């Protein structure tokens, strides 16, 4: 499953890991480059490998069951290192440490870490790009991940919107991948290697900001939005790579770290591992290790056959008749979610409905989502800043509901601001009557439920069908309400939004069931 997950992430549109297929090839090259050390190293198998394999098996089992790419990836390295220790021992594992760890560069990060990291680099790249444009004499303003014309300026044909794929994080991952190979081939003092590796993050931000600025400058010089798009789609990535490696080689030359060659075996002739002395080998399968490996492999195959993975394509379903469209002085109209949102949350059933109060003209945007797994939930902490509205306040609020039944909702309230004003967002997640105030909480809860389901299937195999039926009927809901801030202190706006939510829930059906 880990390989299938990696392949999917490697070849998806706008992938952060499009370099992934090259990583195993480079790792194989690193092993070949160390062939002299490998030939001079004793094979000394140890049972210590079992200590890593034993926890790796349930990780793989649960990761395969729940379609958790992160757990399957983690189990891969536990089992791989355990197998190396079991069959070739600690000395050979030490020699192979770098090539094996290098494989980490092809492994996609968990979505939570990826979202948070992308957002930070995205905003930093945008800020640096805005400074570059201002330094060139242009009047611009920055709103989150957007760069707009400043007051009394129309130099940019259209705003520069720095989306997540253009955040610079993709560049950082690729640059870090090849910088490690660069350093491996470099014969220099450790501090010089550390300097070059440490350049990966600031260099990726700087070069990405320069790319963003260049798109803006092309727009200013040509007064053509089409020219901006053409450079973005065709020349921008090549521009980034050329500039990055030019700076990298320039810094290496500056600190006199420019001696590149393959590593050679540097064993001490007085040691037992000397190249002049034939290394002592133990039979790899000696001591029952071959039998142990066979048993572990058989258990893995049996477990993956018996415990059938969950359906990762199952879609959520909203009953739109349960969701109110009008009540009191509020009326509404449905708005089709944008294409990007629908593609990202493709296994969810989405409803976006805009309510207008006919008396006060206040507008409230309601977003309701039903999904079978948390992969279809996106965190407002990430999407709001990317849309040009950085979060300025984050707190937990309590909503006491009387209808359709007494219930207390603990939700997250965000205040997001831009040059055009501020707006409030109150959101939470539910599974039946259970309420989760934020995205990390619902993800933890879902994993806990999946662990419980898997234990039930393994311990009570006769109840497999019933457990799977319960899983198939289980849905997770996301409720999000947003409105503009009218008053500076926003207290009355908060109370109005809370009252709207109470009325919305009271006029709906089957809420919390």
C-alpha positions, 0 to 999 in steps of 0.5 A: 500500500505504501508504494501505491500511495507514493505513486499516487502522490508522485503523479498527481497534478501539481504534486510536491513529489514529482521528483519521487521516482528519481529518489530510489535511483539516486539511493541505488547510486549512493549504494553503488558509490559505497561499494568498496566500504560495503565489500570491506564490511562484515555481515554480522546479523543480529536479532535486534532487527525484530525490535523494529519489525514487531511494531512495524507490522501493526503499523502497516496493518492499520495503515493499510486498513485505514488508507493512512499513507503516513503510517504505511510509510513509517512502517516501511522504514521500521520493517526495512531497517529491522530487516537490514539488522536481522540479515546483515547486522549493525555494521552494514546497516551503518554503511547503508544508513544514508542511502536508506534515509535518502528514501525519505525524500520520496515519502509524502508528508502527512497532510496536516504537516504539509498544510501548515508548512506550505502556509508558512512558506507561502506567506513568507515567499509572498512577503519577500516578493512584495518587498522586491517589487517595492524595491524596484519602484512599484507601488503594491500591497500584500494581502495574505498570499496575494499581491495587489496594486497599491493606492493610485497604481495600476502597474500590475495587469492583474493581482499576483495570487500565490497558490499553495503549489507556487508557495515555494515548499515544492521547490524546497523539497526538490532542492533539499533532495538534490542538495543532499546528493550534492553534499554526498559528492562533496569532499569538504569540512563538515561545517561547509557541508552544513552551510550548503544543506542549511541553504536549502530553505532560505534559498528556496524562499528567495528564488521563489520570491524572485520568480513571483516578482519576475512574473509581476515585472513581466506583467508591468513591462508588457501590460499583459496578463497573458504574458504573466500566465505564459511565463508562469506556465512555461519558464518559471520552473526552469528559471527557479532551477537555474537560479537555485543551482547557480547560487548553490554552486556559487556559495560552494565555490566561495567557501572553497567547497568545490572538490567533487568525487565519489567516496572511496573505502577509507578503512584502517589497515590495522583493523579487522575490516581492512580491505586487505583482509577478507571480511568474515561473513555469517550465513544470512539465514543462520540461527533461524533468521530465515524462518523468522523472516518467512513467518513475518512475511506470511503474517503480513500477507495473511493480515492484508488478505483477511483485513480488507482495507476500507473503501477510500472512494466512498463518498459522503451524502447530504440530505438537502431536505434536512438543511433549511433554506429559509426561516424568519427573515432569512432567505437563501440561494445555493452557490456552486463550490469552485472547481479547486474546492470540488477537486480537493474534496472530491469524496465529500458531498458539499453544500454552499448556501448564502443567506440574506436577512431581508430586514438588516441585509446581513449576509451569512455564508453556510458551508456544510460537508458530509464525508466518510473520512477526514481527507475531505476536510480542509483546515480554515487556518490554511485556506483563509490566509491563502485566500488573502485573509490571514487569521488575526484571532482564534478562540473556542466558543460555546453554543448552547442549542435548545432545538431540535434538542438541548445540545452544547456545541464547542466550536472554533471562531476565527477572525480573518482580516484583509484590506477590504475588512474583516469577517468571522468564521465559526466552524466545527465537526460532528459524527452523530452527537459527538462534536469536535471543535477543530480539524486536528480533533476530528482527525484524532477521533477518526483514527481512534474509531478506526483503531477500535473498528480494526480491533473488533474485526481482528478479535471478533472475525465473526462480526466483520460484516456488522462492523463494516456495515456500521463503518459504511453508515458512519459519516462526518459532518463539517459546519462552517458559518461566516459573516462580515464584521460590521462593528469595530469591536465585533461583539454584536457581530459575534452574537448575531452570527451565534443567533443565526446558527441557533435558528439555522439548527432549530429549523433543520432536521436530524441534526446530531443524529 
